[in-house]
């Protein structure tokens, strides 16, 4: 086989990750995810409300309830997108929040929200990768990622980065779609996900394929037990899971002890 042919070989499974139901290289996944969020950024908040029938707001409030922000705490919100979590954090008394997202279009959409102007001295918008977080070691009290970890190509690398930037005694919370346990609810959820959501994406965002990917990415995400083990391997302790809406979503919490 010629060198040029060798260079064109499909990457081995060792270097492949999920992109929905497909397998792609880590580099390919990041590019494909960027394309998805470039497409959906202008309608992202509206689609979140439609996709979850508004329940995502309750899940986020539950996340903030569990975190209980304090006036001396600094947050790094990864895959922070349009700033929902960071905004809630400072509104509830948190000192300061970094909104970090690899997609500039998502950050730009968030910065256009009128409410953000009221908190401009408490928010810092950074274009950055969860796999190489642009913050110093031991620099933040809390780290969150909401509905974003499943889009990160190398989740293990991201979790180690999260542990790195947390101060000793700092806490990480991940809000993510999970796996429905009730058989009837699961059937209804599948019908809504695979039949309705791509159609909504087509009608509202003019893009059904991106929402098809988002549905598939949920199904490919690790189970609660698997994600808990990944967090432990990254150096986190006292890991707990709060199941939401029958398993449609879940919050994972872990602490950096030293």
N, C-alpha and C positions, 0 to 999 in steps of 0.2 A: 504494500500500500504506500502511495506517495505521501510526502509530508503534508501537501495541501489537502489531501483526502483525510489524513489523520486529524488535521485542524478543524475539519468540518464535521467530525463525528459528534453525535448527540452526547451531551454530558452523561456520565454514569449516574445511576440512582443515588450514589453517595453524595453527589453535588447537586441533586435536584430537590426541589421543594414543591409544595402544592400551590397551584393557582386555580382555585375552584377545584374542579374534578380533573384538571390537567396536571401534568408534571412538567416543570420548566426549570432552567438553571436559576440560581439565586439572582444573577444580574438581570435575566429576562423578567423575573417576577417584579423586581423593583420598577423596571421600565413599564411593564404592563399595569401595575398598580397606579403609577403616575398618570398613565393615560386615562384610567378609570376616574380618578379624582379630578383631573383637569376637566373631564366631561361633566361630572356631576356637581362641581363646586357651586355654580350659581343657584342651583335648586336644592342644595344639600339639606338645609334646615327644613324646608317645606316637605321634602320627601321623607325625612325622619319622622315628622308628625304623621304623615299619611301611612307610612310603612308599619308603624307601631301603634297607630290609632291614638297617638299622643302619650302612650304609656312610657316611652323612653324618658319623658320628663320626670315621671315618678321614680323610675330606676335611678336617675341621676340625683334626685333629691335623697333617695335612700343611701346612695354612695356618700353624699356630703354629710348626712346624718351620722353615718358610721365613722367618717373621718373626724368630725367635730372640729373644724378649723379654729385655731387660736391666733390672737393678735401678733404673736412672735414667730409665726410659722411662714416659711417660704415654700411654695409649691412649684414643681416642674410637671406640667401636663403634656405628656407625649402624644403624638398624633392629635394634637389639640385642635386642629382644624379651625372652626369658626369661633372657638373660645368658650363654649358652653360651661365646661367644668371649671376653668379658671375664673370665669365671671362669677359663678356661684360661690367659689372659694373666697374671693375677696368680699363679696356681698355679705357673706356670713362671718366676716371678721378676720380672715386670713390677712397677713401682712402684705404679701407680694406673690405674684405668680408669673412664671415663664410659660408662654404658650409655644410649644415646639412642634413643628410639622415639617415633613420633607417636601410638602407640596405648597409652593408659593401661591397658587390660585386659591387654595383653601384659606390660607392666612389672609389673603387680600379680601376675600369675601367676609371673613370675620371682622376685619378692621373697619369695614364699611358699616357695620351695625351701629346705629346711633347710640345705643346704650354704652358702648365701649368708651365713648368720649368722656363719660362720667368717672372712669376708672383708669385713665391713661397714665397716671403716676404710679399705679399699682400693677400694671401689666407690661410685660416685655415680649414682643412677638419675634421669634427666632425661626429661621428656616434651617432645619437640622434633621439629622437621621437618628432614629431611636437606637440604631446599631453603633453609633458613634456620637453620643450626646454631647453637644457643645457647652458643657458645664464642667467645673472643676470637681475633683474628688471631694467627698464629704461636704457638699455645699448646700444641700437642700434638706428640709425637714420631711417633706412629703413628695411622693411621685404618684401620678395617676396616668392611666391610659384607658380611654373609654371607646370601645368598638374599634380599636386600632391594632391590637396585638396580632390579630389574625392576618393583617395585611403586611406585617413585617416579614421579610424573607427569612432572616435568621433569628428566631425568637429567643433561642438560648443566648446568643450574643447580646440581644437587647436586655434580657433579664440581668445579665452580668453587668451591663452598663448602668442599669438602674441601681443595683447594689453599690456600684462604685460611687455614684453621685450622692447617694443618701448619707446623711450624717449618722454616726452611731446612735441608735435609738430612733432612727427615722422609719417611716412606714410607707409601704407601697400598696396601692389599691388598683385592681384591674376590674373594670366593668366590661363584660363581654357576653355575647350570645353564647348559650350553652346547649344542653341536650335535654329535650322534653322527655319526662319520665312517664307521664300518663298516656296510655295508648290512644284514647279518644282525642285528647288535646293535641297529640302528635299528628294525628290524621288531619285535623282541622288546620293546624299550623303548616303542614306540608302543602295542603291545598292553597292556602293563602300565599305561601312563599313562592311556590313554583308557578302558579297560575296567575295570581293577581299582581304581585310585585313587579315582574318584568313589564306587564302592561301599564302599570302606573308610571314606571320609569319611562316608557315610550311616550305616554301622554303628557307628563309633566316636564321631564328632562329631555325628551326626544332621544332617549338612549335606553333601549331594553337590555342590551348585552351587558352593560356595566352592572345593572341590577341583577341580572342572571348570575354574574360572577359573585356578587356580594352574597346572594343566597347560597351558592355552592360553597363559598369560603366559610360560612357558618357551619355547614355540615362537616367540613374537613378539620375544624378546630379541635384541639385536644380536649379530652374529657376533663371534668373537674379534678379527678384524682391525678391525671397525667400532668395537668398544669401545676398542681400543688407540688408534685415531685420536681418539676422543672424549676420552680421557685426555690425549693430547698437546695437543689444542686447549685443554684446561683448564689447561695449564701444567705438566704432568708430563713427566718425562724418564726415560730408561733403562727403558722399559716392556718387561716380559717377561711371557710367558704359560706357565703350567704346566697341561697337559691332564691330566684325571683320568678314570679308568675309561672309556677309549675315547672321551672327548668328552662324557660325560654331564654332567660338571661341569668347571670350569676356574678357576684362580686367575690374576688379573691383578695385576701389581705395578708401581708407578710411584713415582718420587721427585720431591720438590720441591727443586730445586737451589738456587734463590735466592729 
